[in-house]
């Protein structure tokens, strides 16, 4: 489905839900996902091509979608991602879904927004293994891209800031409204089962909403991992301290969104929890000092699965062909 139609459909859907929400839950710490606002459709279409184009990598094999696969919850379902020459990444790939709702990007928040994030992997030798200069030269060698950049940006200039702006504009469309939990928030009382409602109550009463709240159910603060007990997985990552230089920020990470969390396994910055049940048990123990019973754990997991919304739906783009001047990939 074209992006223009997708955005229109999302807008109509959410408007319809809002109209029918006379019994909406108005005082909850979690709010429904809203459709994207004020999109530049031309930039979205260009950004969609760039998001799927592996020619932005040295190998010609890795695209943004490789690590943030839109068929797999916007991630790659690996503990840590695979980069150029099968380099094992140091950290779990966060989902790109609803990433526009984050206060910053990456686990340590080193990118202020989606545009700042988009340029990082291209020039990272352990990820896409290219450089911004080589990426721009590659795009300039493809006549169809040159024409589209000029049409979208109104200039003969083709620069990395335009590349990242277009990718970011596409990523703003990757929100997932209309989860069953959002339907419940908007007044559809039968959208959740008794077990799921009990799980949400336990989620609130246990204190999980202290960090996992708002539209993205997270993503809006940095918190220390292991408040009550040590984190059982990788303890080497600096976390937020790598950005601020403050020892007090060591092992602080951006709180991940819980939207679509049943799709975005494995969990934590190191991907050390393979299942939601394991993640819930670990978080209860090390963050809250609480040991959930098997029944309580199952209830919370049942609630978390209601946060899966409508996944992005569009036609995968046909990429413009390389020219004779386009540098050929170097996968080996």
C-alpha positions, 0 to 999 in steps of 0.5 A: 500500500502506498505511504500516502494511502497508509497515512490516510488510513491510519488517520481515519482509523484513529479518528474513528476510534476517538469518536467512539471512545465515550468510555475512554480510559482518560487517566492512565499512564499509557496513552494511545499511539497517534498517527504521524503528523505533518509528513512530507510525502516526497521525502517519505517515498525517497526515504523508503527507497534509501531505507531498503537500499543495500548500496549504502553499505560497502558490501552492497548487502546491508541496508537499514532494513537488515538490522531493523527488519520491518517484517520482524517488528523493526529489529533483527531478532538477534542478540546483537546485529551482524555488520560488515564482513560478519562483524558481531555488533556490541549491542542489541538493535532497538526496534525502529517501530515508534522510534520517532516517539523516543527522547533520543536514539540508540541505547545510550541516547547519543543521537538526538533524533532520527536524522542524527541516528540515520547517518551513524550505521552507514559510516560505522566500520562494524555496521554498513562499513561505508563512509558518508562521502562514498555513500553520496558518491554512489547516489550521485552515480544513479541518475534516477536518484539524482532526479528524485533528490532534486524533485524532493529538495528543490536543489541540485545539491545531493548531500548526506544531510538530505539522505538522513533527512529522507530516511528519518521522514520515512521512519516517522511513518513507522508507528503502530496504532490500534493495538488491542490495548489502545482500543481498550484505552479508547473505550472498547471494554471487551478488547482485553481479557480478564487476564490481560486487564489483571496483568495491566493492573499488576504492571501498574501496581508493581511500579513498572509504569514508573519507567514504561509509560506514555505513548511508546510505553517507554523511550522517554527516560534514561534509567540504571539497569540493576537498581535492586540487584545486579544485571545478570547479563553483559555488564561491560557496556558504559551506557549513558556514561559514554555520552555524558562522561559522568560515572553516575551515568554508567550502565544507564540506558534509554528505557526501551519501548514496550510497543510490539514487544512480543515481536522484538525479542531477544531483550535488553541491550545485550539480547540476553533474555530470549523470552518475555517471561524471562525479561519480566522475571529479570526486571521484577527482580533487579529493578523492583525487588519483586519475585513474580509468581508464575501466575503473575508473570503470565498475566503481565506477559499477556498484557504486554502482548496486547501492545502489538499494533498495526504493523507498517503496510506498504509496497516494498520499493523497486530501487533505481538501477545502478549506472556504469559509473556506480561503484560495485559492491565489495562483500568479501 
